[in-house]
Amino acid sequence: PEFYPFEGEPLKDWDYSRFNPEFFRHFEKRVGNLREMGIEADLILFHPYDRWGYKNMDAETDDRYLRYLVARLAAYRNVWWSFANEFDLMKSKKMTDWDRFFQIVRKYDPYGRMRGIHNCRVFYDHTKPWVTHASIQSSDLARARQWRDQYQKPIIYDECKYEGNIPQGWGNITAKEMVHRFWLGTIAGCYVGHGETYKHPEDILWWSKGGVLHGQSPARITFLKKIMEPTPFDEMIPGELPGGNNVLSKEGELYFVYSTQTEPVSLDLPGPGKYKVDGIDTWDMTITSLGSASPGKFRFTAPKPNYLLRLSAYEPGEKIRPEVKASVSPVEGIAPLKVRFSTPTKLSCIWQFGDGSSSRERNPVHTYKEPGLYTAVLTVTAEDGLSSCMPLGIAVDRNSGKPIVRVGFKRGENSGIELHGKVRRGEDGSYDLGDGEPWKWISVGDGPIEALEKLRSFTILGWANPTSLNIGSGGNRIAFNLKYNRSGFDLVHLKDGRLRLAVNEWPDRIRNDSSPSKLRVGKWTFFAVTYDGSRQKDNVRWYFGDSDSPAKLDRTTSYSRGPTGKGCGTLTIGNYNESIQQHGKDRQFRGRLQGIEIFGSRIGHRGALSLSDIRKQQQKDRPKTGS
């Protein structure tokens, strides 16, 4: 840096009895710049990563330093005091030191600016009277309400990881994930902080050096602010609805419901008046009038995950939005799918079918030619110009007899297959990942495969020939497309040769396993696992065979996690994908894989193939030898 806070020789010989006025004049100017931009300045007073020795100052110097800072900076109305970045890593300070620091600043700050302290692994006791808010580093947004109740103070997730693409796990979440975390925290009655860590050719990370934001989340966080700023946020109470959806409300006046999945939501609305209903797409930044809701039981199904519903009481004399009703049949089927839409309205109307086409007929028929999850929207408009909309979901499936994924074949593989590390390709189409470091993996597609999302049933099958059954923590991956620990599947093998399937969660604590000893070192084994998420019991079947024996049922297990989630990660064969590689790449399959196929259905059990269909697939492109 150009300036240092103390006089003396940089890096080794400081004169702690003399502050450097030039440093503080420069610093004050920057705090003032932020104030003029309407930005709060949370000033970090100590941190464990300082290379200049300040973290090892003695108690007398620490205390004088704090008094001097308060005297110079407390008058800036945008100042907050953050006593440390990851205070628990500063081994030179004890908890009694932090208590003393808080009390010094509280005593000498005449304006009572905000006071907090930032953790790494250990939390400070935020219930102490000198703490004004809980400053928390965590990506566990599910505990937001718990901490709010525990500390009885504002909860600020000042670091929930950063939008970016650096290798470290704390700096490579997607923009969508960042926006999702903002809404989770907000609807839990808390506050969330943004940060960005995109690689830059000149090594200018916004996270540490500021400059220009490159990510997609800031605009959507601004959209969040626009929605929440007019609300009585400090009077609203967070809660949880059946099904795990979060709600933030001021009873009888205003409700926000954040749906993370497209599952039905039920909410009891007190009377006597009606409520305006708005659907808010938190990513596309759109607000859609969905008409009105009467007091009593209100039910709604979000058209997509991470969707916000706003219900606000009509003001006295405010015009009531027109009523909108619609129906669709069928709501699911195989492409090309002919769908009939109908509405009893006499008002002007328009249907948007979700595939770029539309109709002004009241009862149109539309054919969806391609598989996909579509949201059709009916908009009705009254003579006074007020409009209401109704979204309707349609699931158009592919032929479940055709695989979504093909990897490890001579011909007809998926496009976008990329080999990471020295993966060897055999003449028969097989992939040899080897055994040991450097670790390797195979990614499929240019990004997450949308066709693997929202599958009610699926089958993963193929051939495996391990050279070793040594495993990394939790098992070695055969096929993985979770987004960290949610939305997708994870097929692993354990050290005793059994396979395990997890859906929308980690496999570590579940017991959805085949029998042991199914994979054997140096031998080609055919495997298939079918999953039917529409059933609760006996919905997973494990099959095994080899080059000489047709597949047969090994065992049936009960494990239901519903459809695969929307927002999955990249499909990776033989290891983790990038969403979790910060935890290690030693979960690699050690050996050869061939003929990996994934089948699936969004509308029923058809993605869980029958034994006869599995045997047909076994006969295709099987290895030339059984050993």
Residue pairs with C-beta under 8 A, 6 or more apart in sequence:
2 26
3 20
3 22
3 23
3 26
3 27
4 10
4 14
4 20
4 23
4 52
5 19
5 20
5 23
5 24
5 54
5 65
6 14
6 15
6 16
6 18
6 19
6 20
7 14
7 15
7 18
7 19
7 20
8 14
8 15
8 16
8 18
10 52
11 51
11 52
11 53
12 53
14 52
14 53
16 57
16 61
19 68
24 72
27 73
28 72
28 73
28 76
31 41
31 43
31 73
31 76
31 78
31 79
32 76
34 40
34 41
34 78
35 41
35 76
35 77
35 78
39 78
40 78
40 80
41 76
41 78
41 79
41 80
42 80
42 81
42 82
42 114
42 116
42 158
43 69
43 73
43 79
43 80
43 81
43 82
44 82
44 84
44 85
44 118
45 66
45 69
45 81
45 82
45 83
45 84
45 101
46 54
46 55
46 83
46 84
46 85
46 87
46 90
46 93
46 101
47 55
47 84
47 85
47 86
47 90
48 55
48 84
48 85
48 86
48 87
48 89
48 90
48 91
49 85
55 90
55 92
55 93
56 92
57 65
59 97
59 100
62 97
62 101
63 100
63 104
66 101
66 104
66 105
66 108
67 104
67 108
70 104
70 105
70 108
70 109
71 108
73 79
74 108
74 109
74 110
74 111
74 113
75 111
77 111
79 113
80 113
80 114
80 115
80 116
81 105
81 109
81 113
81 114
81 115
81 116
82 116
82 117
82 118
82 135
82 158
83 98
83 101
83 102
83 105
83 115
83 116
83 117
84 90
84 93
84 98
84 117
84 118
85 118
86 118
86 119
86 120
86 137
87 93
87 98
87 117
87 118
87 119
87 120
87 124
88 119
88 120
88 121
88 122
89 120
95 124
98 117
98 124
99 128
99 130
102 115
102 117
102 128
102 130
102 131
103 130
105 115
106 112
106 115
106 130
114 132
114 133
115 130
115 131
115 132
115 133
116 126
116 131
116 132
116 133
116 134
116 135
116 156
116 158
117 124
117 131
117 135
118 135
118 136
118 137
118 158
118 159
119 135
119 136
119 137
120 137
123 136
124 131
125 131
126 133
126 134
126 135
126 151
126 153
127 150
127 151
127 152
127 153
131 153
132 153
132 154
133 153
133 154
133 155
133 156
134 147
134 151
134 153
134 154
134 155
134 156
135 156
135 158
136 147
136 155
136 156
136 157
136 158
136 159
137 157
137 158
137 159
137 160
138 157
138 159
138 160
139 160
139 161
139 181
141 157
141 160
141 181
141 184
141 185
141 188
142 184
144 155
144 157
144 184
144 185
144 188
144 189
144 190
144 238
145 188
145 189
145 238
145 239
145 240
147 155
147 190
148 155
148 188
148 189
148 190
148 238
154 190
154 191
155 185
155 188
155 189
155 190
155 191
156 190
156 191
156 192
156 193
157 181
157 185
157 190
157 191
157 192
157 193
158 193
159 170
159 193
159 195
160 178
160 181
160 185
160 192
160 193
161 169
161 170
161 171
161 173
161 178
161 181
162 170
162 171
162 172
162 173
162 178
162 195
162 196
162 197
162 207
163 173
163 174
163 175
163 177
163 178
163 194
163 195
163 196
163 197
163 198
163 215
163 216
163 217
164 171
164 172
164 173
164 196
164 197
164 198
164 199
164 205
164 207
164 215
165 171
165 172
165 197
165 198
165 199
166 172
166 197
166 198
166 199
166 205
167 582
168 197
168 582
169 580
169 582
169 583
171 197
171 207
172 197
172 578
172 582
173 181
175 215
175 216
175 217
175 220
176 283
176 306
176 567
177 483
178 194
178 215
178 217
179 217
179 220
179 221
179 224
179 282
179 283
179 306
180 260
180 282
180 306
181 192
182 192
182 194
182 217
182 220
182 221
182 224
183 224
183 258
183 282
183 306
183 308
184 246
184 258
184 260
185 191
185 192
186 192
186 224
186 228
186 248
187 238
187 246
187 247
187 248
187 256
187 257
187 258
187 308
188 238
188 246
188 248
189 233
189 236
189 237
189 238
189 248
194 217
194 218
194 221
195 206
195 207
196 205
196 206
196 207
196 213
196 214
196 215
196 217
196 218
197 205
197 206
197 207
198 205
198 206
198 214
198 215
199 205
204 211
206 212
206 213
206 214
219 285
220 282
220 283
220 285
223 282
223 285
224 282
227 280
227 287
227 308
227 310
231 254
232 250
232 253
232 254
235 250
236 248
236 249
236 250
236 254
236 256
237 248
237 249
237 250
237 251
238 246
238 247
238 248
239 246
239 247
239 248
239 249
240 246
240 247
241 247
241 257
241 265
241 266
241 267
242 266
243 263
243 264
243 265
244 260
245 257
245 258
245 259
245 260
245 263
245 265
246 257
246 258
247 255
247 256
247 257
247 258
247 267
248 255
248 256
249 255
249 256
251 270
252 270
252 313
253 312
253 313
254 310
254 311
254 312
254 313
255 267
255 269
255 275
255 309
255 310
255 311
255 312
256 308
256 309
256 310
257 265
257 267
257 300
257 308
257 309
257 311
258 306
258 307
258 308
258 309
259 265
259 302
259 305
259 306
259 307
259 308
259 309
260 305
260 306
261 302
261 305
261 565
261 566
262 301
262 302
262 303
262 304
262 305
262 393
262 454
262 566
263 301
263 302
264 299
264 300
264 301
265 299
265 300
265 301
265 302
265 309
266 297
266 298
266 299
267 297
267 298
267 299
267 300
267 311
268 296
268 297
268 298
269 275
269 293
269 294
269 295
269 296
269 297
269 298
269 311
270 295
271 295
271 296
272 295
273 295
273 313
273 314
274 292
274 293
274 294
274 295
274 313
274 314
274 320
275 292
275 293
275 294
275 298
275 311
275 312
275 313
275 314
276 289
276 292
276 310
276 311
276 312
276 313
276 314
276 321
277 289
277 290
277 291
277 292
277 293
277 300
277 309
277 310
277 311
278 287
278 288
278 289
278 290
278 309
278 310
278 311
278 312
279 287
279 288
279 290
279 302
279 303
279 307
279 308
279 309
279 310
279 389
279 391
280 286
280 287
280 288
280 307
280 308
280 309
280 310
281 287
281 288
281 304
281 307
281 308
282 306
282 307
282 308
283 306
288 377
288 389
288 391
289 321
289 386
289 387
289 388
289 389
290 300
290 309
290 324
290 388
290 389
290 390
290 391
291 321
291 322
291 323
291 324
291 388
291 389
291 390
292 314
292 320
292 321
292 323
292 388
293 311
298 311
300 309
301 393
302 309
303 375
303 391
303 392
303 393
304 373
304 375
304 566
305 565
305 566
305 567
306 567
314 320
319 384
319 386
320 386
321 382
321 386
321 387
321 388
322 345
322 347
322 380
322 381
322 382
322 386
322 387
322 388
323 345
323 388
324 343
324 345
324 378
324 379
324 380
324 388
324 389
324 390
325 343
325 344
325 345
325 390
326 341
326 342
326 343
326 378
326 390
326 392
327 341
327 342
327 343
328 339
328 340
328 341
328 342
328 376
328 392
328 394
329 339
329 340
330 337
330 339
331 392
331 393
331 394
331 395
332 394
332 395
332 396
332 397
332 602
332 603
333 339
333 395
333 396
333 397
333 603
334 396
334 397
334 398
334 399
334 603
335 368
335 369
335 370
335 371
335 396
335 397
335 398
336 367
336 368
336 369
337 367
337 368
337 394
337 396
338 365
338 366
338 367
339 365
339 366
339 367
339 368
339 376
339 394
340 363
340 364
340 365
341 351
341 359
341 363
341 364
341 365
341 366
341 376
341 378
341 392
342 362
342 363
343 349
343 362
343 363
343 378
343 380
345 362
345 380
347 380
347 381
347 382
348 380
348 381
349 360
349 362
349 378
349 379
349 380
349 381
350 358
350 359
350 360
350 378
350 379
351 358
351 359
351 360
351 361
351 364
351 366
351 376
351 377
351 378
352 358
352 376
352 377
352 379
353 359
353 366
353 368
353 374
353 376
354 374
354 375
354 376
354 377
354 394
355 368
355 369
355 370
355 372
355 374
357 366
359 366
366 376
368 374
368 394
368 396
370 396
371 396
371 397
371 398
371 451
372 396
372 450
373 393
373 394
373 395
373 396
373 453
373 454
373 566
373 602
374 393
374 394
374 395
374 396
375 391
375 392
375 393
375 394
376 391
376 392
376 393
376 394
377 389
377 390
377 391
377 392
378 389
378 390
378 392
379 387
379 388
379 389
380 387
380 388
380 389
381 387
395 454
395 602
395 603
397 601
397 602
397 603
398 404
398 451
400 599
400 600
400 601
400 606
400 607
400 609
401 599
401 613
402 599
403 597
403 598
403 599
404 449
404 451
404 452
404 598
404 599
404 600
405 414
405 444
405 449
405 452
405 571
405 596
405 597
405 598
406 412
406 413
406 414
406 596
406 597
407 413
407 414
407 417
407 431
407 442
407 444
407 573
407 593
407 596
407 597
408 429
408 430
408 431
408 462
408 463
408 573
408 593
408 594
408 595
408 596
409 429
409 594
409 595
409 621
410 427
410 428
410 429
410 621
411 429
413 429
414 444
414 445
415 445
416 443
416 444
416 445
416 446
417 442
417 443
417 444
418 442
418 443
419 425
419 431
419 440
419 442
420 440
420 441
420 442
420 443
421 433
421 438
421 439
421 440
421 441
422 434
422 438
422 440
423 431
423 432
423 433
423 434
423 440
423 441
423 442
423 574
424 431
424 432
424 434
425 431
425 432
426 432
426 592
426 594
428 594
428 621
428 623
428 624
429 594
429 595
429 621
430 463
430 592
430 593
430 594
430 623
431 442
431 573
431 574
431 592
431 593
431 594
432 591
432 592
433 440
433 441
433 442
433 574
433 575
433 588
433 589
433 590
433 591
433 592
433 593
434 440
434 467
434 590
435 467
435 468
435 470
435 590
435 591
436 590
437 586
439 575
439 585
439 586
439 588
440 574
440 575
440 588
441 572
441 573
441 574
441 575
441 576
441 577
441 585
441 588
442 572
442 573
442 574
442 575
443 570
443 571
443 572
443 573
443 577
444 570
444 571
444 572
444 573
445 570
445 571
447 570
448 481
448 483
448 567
448 568
448 569
448 570
448 571
449 481
449 568
449 571
451 600
452 458
452 481
452 488
452 489
452 564
452 568
452 571
452 598
452 600
453 487
453 488
453 564
453 565
453 566
453 567
453 568
454 563
454 564
454 565
454 566
454 602
455 533
455 563
455 564
455 600
455 601
455 602
455 607
456 532
456 533
456 534
456 562
456 563
456 601
456 602
456 603
456 604
456 605
456 607
457 530
457 531
457 532
457 533
457 534
457 600
457 601
457 604
457 605
457 606
457 607
457 608
458 489
458 530
458 531
458 564
458 598
458 599
458 600
458 601
458 607
458 608
459 528
459 529
459 530
459 531
459 597
459 598
459 599
459 600
459 607
459 608
459 609
459 614
460 478
460 479
460 489
460 491
460 501
460 528
460 529
460 596
460 597
460 598
461 526
461 527
461 528
461 529
461 543
461 595
461 596
461 597
461 609
461 614
461 617
461 618
462 478
462 526
462 527
462 593
462 594
462 595
462 596
462 597
463 524
463 525
463 526
463 527
463 593
463 594
463 595
463 596
463 622
463 623
464 478
464 493
464 519
464 524
464 525
464 527
464 589
464 591
464 592
464 593
465 522
465 523
465 524
465 525
465 591
465 592
465 593
465 594
465 623
466 493
466 519
466 520
466 521
466 522
466 589
466 590
466 591
467 521
467 522
467 590
467 591
467 592
468 521
468 590
468 591
469 493
469 495
469 496
469 497
469 519
469 521
469 590
470 495
470 590
471 493
471 494
471 495
471 587
472 584
472 586
472 587
472 588
473 583
473 584
473 586
473 587
474 492
474 506
474 507
474 508
474 587
475 492
475 493
475 494
475 495
475 500
475 507
475 587
476 492
476 493
476 575
476 587
476 588
476 589
476 590
477 490
477 491
477 492
477 572
477 574
477 575
477 576
477 587
477 588
477 589
478 491
478 492
478 493
478 499
478 573
478 574
478 589
478 593
478 596
479 489
479 490
479 491
479 571
479 572
479 573
479 596
479 598
480 488
480 489
480 490
480 491
480 569
480 571
480 572
480 573
480 575
480 576
480 577
481 488
481 489
481 490
481 568
481 569
481 570
481 571
481 572
481 577
482 488
482 489
482 490
482 502
482 504
482 568
482 569
482 577
482 579
482 580
483 565
483 567
483 568
483 569
483 579
484 569
484 579
484 580
485 505
485 506
485 580
486 504
486 505
486 565
486 567
487 504
487 564
487 565
487 566
487 567
487 568
487 569
488 503
488 504
488 564
488 565
488 568
488 569
489 501
489 502
489 503
489 504
489 531
489 564
490 501
490 502
490 503
490 506
490 507
491 499
491 500
491 501
491 529
492 499
492 500
492 502
492 507
492 587
493 499
493 500
493 519
493 589
494 500
494 513
496 516
496 517
497 516
497 517
497 518
497 519
497 520
498 513
498 514
498 515
498 516
498 517
498 518
498 519
499 513
499 514
499 518
499 519
499 527
499 529
499 542
500 507
500 510
500 511
500 512
500 513
500 514
501 507
501 512
501 529
501 531
501 540
501 559
502 510
502 512
502 561
503 531
503 533
503 559
503 561
503 562
503 564
504 561
504 562
504 564
504 565
505 561
510 559
512 540
512 557
512 559
513 557
514 527
514 529
514 542
514 544
514 554
514 555
515 542
515 554
515 555
518 525
518 527
518 542
518 544
518 554
519 525
519 527
521 591
522 627
523 546
523 626
523 627
524 546
524 547
524 594
524 622
524 623
524 625
524 626
524 627
525 544
525 545
525 546
526 544
526 545
526 546
526 547
526 551
526 618
526 622
527 542
527 543
527 544
528 542
528 543
528 544
528 551
528 609
528 614
528 617
528 618
529 540
529 541
529 542
529 543
530 540
530 541
530 543
530 607
530 608
530 609
530 614
531 539
531 540
531 559
531 607
531 608
532 539
532 540
532 605
532 607
532 608
533 539
533 560
533 561
533 562
533 563
533 564
534 604
534 605
535 560
535 605
536 558
536 560
537 558
537 560
538 556
538 557
538 558
539 558
539 559
539 560
539 608
540 556
540 557
540 558
540 559
541 553
541 555
541 556
541 557
541 608
542 553
542 554
542 555
542 556
542 557
543 551
543 552
543 553
543 554
543 611
543 614
544 551
544 552
544 554
545 551
545 552
545 615
545 618
546 626
547 622
547 623
547 625
547 626
548 626
550 615
550 618
551 611
551 614
551 615
551 618
552 611
553 611
563 602
564 600
569 577
569 578
569 579
569 580
570 577
570 578
570 579
571 577
573 593
573 596
574 588
574 589
574 593
575 581
575 585
575 587
575 588
575 589
576 583
576 585
576 587
594 621
594 623
595 617
595 620
595 621
595 622
597 617
599 607
599 609
600 607
601 607
609 617
